[in-house]
Amino acid sequence: MFQQRTAEGPAATAPGRRFPRVRSTLRVIWISLVVTSVFALVFVVSLLVTLPTSALREFATVPAQVTGLYGRIWDGQASLDGGYTLDWAIRPGQLLTGRAVFDATLAGPDTRLQGTLFATPWEIGANNVTGRAGPGLLGLLPGLALRDCTSRAVADVSVLSLSRSAAAAAGVISVDAGVCEDALQRDAPIPAMRLELSTQGNDAQAQLRDRDSELARLTVTGDRRAILRLEPEGAVLVPGLPTSGPVIVEYSF
């Protein structure tokens, strides 16, 4: 009769001895990748610390309203038309969490706005934007139908954000009454208004109202659509727009 015999000795234990060696090799590779990633992150952060803001012109389109760039990308300043400046400073610790967070201040002869800007691979936005905005800021926006306005605004916005599948907003911007000049150099009265920001599901809404009625409503949806509904009461404030009924404009972005 044939008898089956179990293998014994070094040949039987060789595979078992190889597995610890494989695990040890994988552990070394993993540690090496982690260390390399840390050094790469430190290098990128160091580059940001020392890179001057003027380098932005080399790899980004700088708006024509920007007349000068100073400091570093880490903390710098942009001078704008009309005597305005935009200062920013990054929070270094947030970079380790995958978030770029900046404290920013927009200031000028009639304006001082402060807030926090943030960006991740999936979301951009602003938090705690407060302060006053003067009519001179409108000069930074080309092509406006109205100019030389006298109204001022006060902002108290807790959040504005846009992610891959959702938009959010919360806060209030109050605008006092004033006068603007239209393209024919005629006076265009501006009533006191209130812009109310809110979130409905995955959509952000901005509702512009005067004392008596709704003037306009802007909805930014989570699926990347912007829908503007301008009521006749709001259309009368913009020269050239029809006032017989609501004007609705929708576009994807």
C-alpha positions as CSV (number, residue, x, y, z in Angstrom):
1,M,0.0,0.0,0.0
2,F,1.1,3.5,-0.8
3,Q,1.3,5.9,2.1
4,Q,1.0,9.7,1.9
5,R,3.6,11.5,3.8
6,T,3.5,15.2,4.8
7,A,6.4,17.3,3.8
8,E,8.6,18.3,6.7
9,G,11.7,20.4,7.2
10,P,12.9,23.6,5.5
11,A,10.9,23.1,2.3
12,A,7.6,23.0,4.2
13,T,8.2,26.3,6.0
14,A,9.8,28.3,3.2
15,P,6.5,29.9,2.0
16,G,5.6,30.9,5.6
17,R,8.9,32.6,6.0
18,R,8.4,34.6,2.8
19,F,5.2,36.3,3.9
20,P,6.8,38.3,6.7
21,R,9.4,39.5,4.3
22,V,6.7,40.7,1.8
23,R,4.9,42.5,4.6
24,S,8.2,44.1,5.7
25,T,8.9,45.2,2.2
26,L,5.5,46.8,1.7
27,R,5.8,48.6,5.1
28,V,9.1,50.1,3.9
29,I,7.6,51.2,0.6
30,W,4.6,52.8,2.4
31,I,6.8,54.7,4.9
32,S,8.9,55.9,2.0
33,L,5.9,57.2,0.2
34,V,4.6,59.0,3.3
35,V,8.0,60.6,3.9
36,T,8.3,61.6,0.3
37,S,4.8,63.2,0.3
38,V,5.6,65.1,3.5
39,F,8.8,66.5,1.9
40,A,6.9,67.4,-1.2
41,L,4.2,69.2,0.8
42,V,6.9,71.1,2.8
43,F,8.6,72.1,-0.5
44,V,5.3,73.4,-2.0
45,V,4.5,75.4,1.2
46,S,8.0,76.8,1.2
47,L,7.6,77.8,-2.4
48,L,4.4,79.6,-1.6
49,V,6.0,81.4,1.3
50,T,8.8,82.9,-0.9
51,L,7.0,83.3,-4.2
52,P,6.3,87.0,-4.9
53,T,2.8,88.0,-5.9
54,S,4.1,89.4,-9.2
55,A,4.6,85.8,-10.3
56,L,0.8,85.6,-10.6
57,R,1.1,87.4,-13.9
58,E,3.1,84.5,-15.2
59,F,0.5,81.8,-14.8
60,A,-2.8,83.6,-14.3
61,T,-4.8,86.3,-16.0
62,V,-4.8,89.4,-13.8
63,P,-7.8,91.7,-14.2
64,A,-7.2,95.1,-15.8
65,Q,-8.5,96.8,-12.6
66,V,-5.4,95.5,-10.7
67,T,-2.7,98.2,-11.0
68,G,0.0,96.5,-8.8
69,L,0.9,93.4,-6.9
70,Y,3.1,93.5,-3.7
71,G,4.4,91.1,-1.1
72,R,4.2,87.3,-1.4
73,I,1.4,84.9,-2.5
74,W,1.4,83.8,1.1
75,D,0.5,87.3,2.3
76,G,0.3,90.1,-0.1
77,Q,-1.6,93.1,-1.5
78,A,-3.2,94.1,-4.8
79,S,-3.7,97.8,-5.6
80,L,-6.8,98.5,-7.6
81,D,-8.2,101.4,-9.6
82,G,-9.8,104.1,-7.6
83,G,-7.4,103.9,-4.7
84,Y,-8.7,100.5,-3.4
85,T,-6.4,97.8,-2.0
86,L,-7.0,94.1,-1.4
87,D,-4.9,92.5,1.4
88,W,-4.7,88.8,2.2
89,A,-2.9,86.4,4.5
90,I,-3.1,82.7,4.4
91,R,-3.6,80.5,7.5
92,P,-0.7,78.0,7.2
93,G,-2.1,75.3,9.4
94,Q,-5.2,74.9,7.2
95,L,-3.0,73.7,4.3
96,L,-2.4,70.5,6.2
97,T,-6.1,69.7,6.1
98,G,-6.3,70.2,2.4
99,R,-7.9,73.7,2.7
100,A,-6.5,77.0,1.6
101,V,-7.9,79.7,3.9
102,F,-7.2,83.4,3.6
103,D,-8.1,86.4,5.7
104,A,-8.8,89.2,3.3
105,T,-9.6,92.9,3.6
106,L,-10.8,95.2,0.8
107,A,-10.3,98.9,1.7
108,G,-10.5,102.2,0.0
109,P,-11.7,105.8,0.4
110,D,-15.3,104.8,1.1
111,T,-15.0,101.0,1.7
112,R,-13.8,98.5,4.3
113,L,-14.9,94.9,3.9
114,Q,-13.3,92.0,5.9
115,G,-13.9,88.3,5.6
116,T,-12.4,84.8,5.2
117,L,-11.9,83.2,1.8
118,F,-11.5,79.4,1.4
119,A,-10.9,76.9,-1.3
120,T,-10.6,73.1,-1.5
121,P,-10.5,70.7,-4.5
122,W,-14.3,70.5,-4.1
123,E,-15.6,73.8,-2.8
124,I,-14.9,77.6,-2.9
125,G,-16.5,80.3,-0.8
126,A,-16.3,83.1,1.8
127,N,-17.3,83.3,5.5
128,N,-18.0,86.2,7.8
129,V,-17.9,89.0,5.3
130,T,-18.7,92.2,7.1
131,G,-18.2,96.0,6.7
132,R,-19.3,98.8,4.5
133,A,-19.0,99.2,0.7
134,G,-19.0,102.6,-1.0
135,P,-20.3,103.6,-4.4
136,G,-16.8,103.9,-5.8
137,L,-16.5,100.1,-6.0
138,L,-19.0,100.3,-8.9
139,G,-16.2,101.9,-10.9
140,L,-14.3,98.6,-10.9
141,L,-17.2,96.9,-12.8
142,P,-17.0,97.8,-16.5
143,G,-20.1,98.1,-18.7
144,L,-22.6,99.1,-16.0
145,A,-25.7,101.0,-17.1
146,L,-25.5,103.3,-14.1
147,R,-22.5,105.3,-12.7
148,D,-21.6,108.0,-10.2
149,C,-23.9,106.5,-7.6
150,T,-24.2,107.8,-4.1
151,S,-25.7,104.8,-2.3
152,R,-23.7,102.9,0.3
153,A,-24.0,99.3,1.5
154,V,-23.5,97.5,4.7
155,A,-22.7,93.8,4.6
156,D,-23.2,91.1,7.2
157,V,-22.8,87.8,5.3
158,S,-22.0,84.6,7.2
159,V,-21.5,82.3,4.2
160,L,-21.3,82.1,0.5
161,S,-20.1,78.8,-1.0
162,L,-20.3,76.7,-4.2
163,S,-19.4,73.0,-4.3
164,R,-19.7,70.3,-6.9
165,S,-23.4,69.7,-6.1
166,A,-24.6,72.4,-3.8
167,A,-24.6,76.2,-3.3
168,A,-25.2,78.0,0.0
169,A,-25.7,81.5,1.2
170,A,-26.7,83.3,4.4
171,G,-26.7,86.9,5.4
172,V,-28.0,90.4,4.6
173,I,-26.7,93.4,2.6
174,S,-28.4,96.7,3.2
175,V,-28.3,99.5,0.6
176,D,-29.3,103.0,1.5
177,A,-31.2,105.4,-0.8
178,G,-29.3,107.4,-3.3
179,V,-29.0,108.6,-6.9
180,C,-27.1,107.3,-9.9
181,E,-26.5,108.7,-13.4
182,D,-27.6,106.8,-16.4
183,A,-25.9,106.6,-19.9
184,L,-27.8,109.8,-20.9
185,Q,-26.5,111.6,-17.8
186,R,-29.9,111.7,-16.2
187,D,-30.5,111.2,-12.5
188,A,-31.8,107.7,-11.6
189,P,-33.2,107.5,-8.0
190,I,-32.2,104.4,-6.1
191,P,-34.5,103.3,-3.2
192,A,-33.3,101.9,0.0
193,M,-33.0,98.1,-0.5
194,R,-32.2,94.9,1.3
195,L,-30.5,91.9,-0.2
196,E,-31.4,88.8,1.8
197,L,-29.3,85.6,1.3
198,S,-30.6,82.2,2.1
199,T,-30.2,78.5,1.3
200,Q,-33.0,76.2,0.1
201,G,-31.9,72.6,-0.2
202,N,-28.9,72.5,-2.5
203,D,-29.6,76.0,-3.9
204,A,-28.5,79.5,-2.8
205,Q,-30.9,82.4,-3.2
206,A,-30.5,86.2,-3.1
207,Q,-33.7,88.2,-2.8
208,L,-33.6,92.0,-3.4
209,R,-36.4,94.0,-1.9
210,D,-37.3,97.6,-1.2
211,R,-39.7,98.7,1.4
212,D,-42.9,97.5,-0.5
213,S,-42.0,94.7,-2.8
214,E,-39.6,92.2,-4.3
215,L,-37.4,93.7,-7.0
216,A,-35.3,90.7,-8.1
217,R,-34.4,87.2,-7.2
218,L,-31.2,85.3,-8.1
219,T,-31.1,81.5,-7.6
220,V,-27.8,79.6,-7.9
221,T,-28.6,75.8,-8.1
222,G,-26.5,72.9,-7.0
223,D,-26.4,71.6,-10.6
224,R,-24.6,74.8,-11.8
225,R,-27.4,77.0,-13.1
226,A,-28.0,80.7,-12.4
227,I,-31.6,81.9,-12.7
228,L,-32.4,85.6,-12.4
229,R,-35.9,86.9,-12.2
230,L,-36.3,90.7,-12.4
231,E,-39.7,92.1,-11.5
232,P,-41.1,95.2,-13.2
233,E,-40.4,97.2,-10.0
234,G,-36.8,96.2,-10.3
235,A,-36.5,96.7,-14.1
236,V,-37.4,100.4,-13.8
237,L,-34.1,100.9,-12.0
238,V,-32.1,99.6,-15.0
239,P,-32.4,101.9,-18.1
240,G,-33.5,100.1,-21.3
241,L,-35.1,97.1,-19.7
242,P,-38.8,96.3,-20.4
243,T,-41.2,96.8,-17.5
244,S,-44.3,95.2,-18.8
245,G,-43.6,91.9,-17.0
246,P,-40.9,89.9,-15.2
247,V,-37.6,89.4,-17.0
248,I,-36.1,85.9,-16.5
249,V,-32.6,85.0,-17.5
250,E,-31.1,81.5,-17.0
251,Y,-27.7,80.2,-17.9
252,S,-25.4,77.2,-17.0
253,F,-21.9,77.5,-15.8
